[in-house]
Amino acid sequence: MQSPTPGAPQGAPTDTRVHALDHLRALAMLMGVVFHAALAYSPLVQPIWPGADRQNWWGVDAAIWLPHLIRMPLFFLVAGFFTAWLLAQRGGAGLARQRVRRILLPFLLAWPLVHVATSFSTQWAMQYVDHPAPLLVLFRQLMAMPDPPSLPLSTGHLWFLYYLLLFSLLLWVARSLDWDRFIGKWLDAGPAVVSLSLPLLLWPGFMLTGAPHPAPEGLLPQFWAMLIYGPFFALGLGLHGRLHWLAPLQRCFWPGVLLCLGLYALFLLRLAEGATLTSTPWWWAAIEALIAGWGSLLALLAGLRWMQHANALMRYLAASSYWTYLWHLPILLTLQYLLMDHNWAWPLKFALCLSATLAICLLSYEWLVRRTALRRYVG
């Protein structure tokens, strides 16, 4: 996808690709697979992750929650940017057709397939694994009841597509009411104002949910998720054609990195006392909002500084990221179930699950998507 060049005047026509955004998308996808693979060895989520292993280590939690606070906001920021690009290139009707072809249809087709695949492997694990995760033990107990309760339907890890469709619909409403001009006015206030106000916009959303914040997988839109991810989508929309606007923030890059690391240390100290499930104290939510807001901006600045040149490997990973996103979780959970009864060291299990999941996703992309008609939908 072509997009404006950093440093080009706002609205200037250009067909130069912003390679940095492709690279960031690829890295965020890889970080998502790493995150889900690491959850099996996280003490914090061991009670609620179906693929949780008997072995865990506190260092896993120390390593994974910082990218957790940044990865999905960055995805929505990049999605907002390319949404604005599509609007500029194809208009509202073209954007609507693209959303149906690239978002709605893959979501509707992949959702039941992912659900069936995950359910099948989970039922197998409930029957045959000798050392199941605590959540699998709970599932066994529920299934043994005379009238077992049915689990509520959810979007699972495909919730990103669900919210991207929702934000696209809200954008259509905003454009109809001429409210989208407020995004431009927000950015016109300058990068300092935006970077300071972004965490304030996120703060209420973090207070309305647990910490670390969960995935909003329910079929009903979660208000807290809209408050957290909506501002990033809006910021991405506003940055289209004006990535040069971020240049003044580059001089704050390293102080910002140090500040985010210090805030993350405070986050981990509070996390060591226990997670919250339904709401978060205002001061802890403020820490999360600062890390998510500034960390995502720092990730974008890093990409624009060091990832502007074409890279064949990163371009390939970016092209395959959609397919990998759709299918990595049922593959990964199956591998985690298969390794549960083995007494191998957890780093070995982690490496095997991660490498095998990526290999299966990339090979299937090469065979099934890259040179077939599926590329128009998920390539």
Helices and strands as residue ranges (DSSP letters): H 19-38, G 39-41, H 58-99, I 100-104, H 105-128, H 134-143, G 156-158, H 159-176, H 181-188, H 191-207, H 223-239, G 243-252, H 253-271, H 282-306, H 312-339, H 346-368, H 375-378
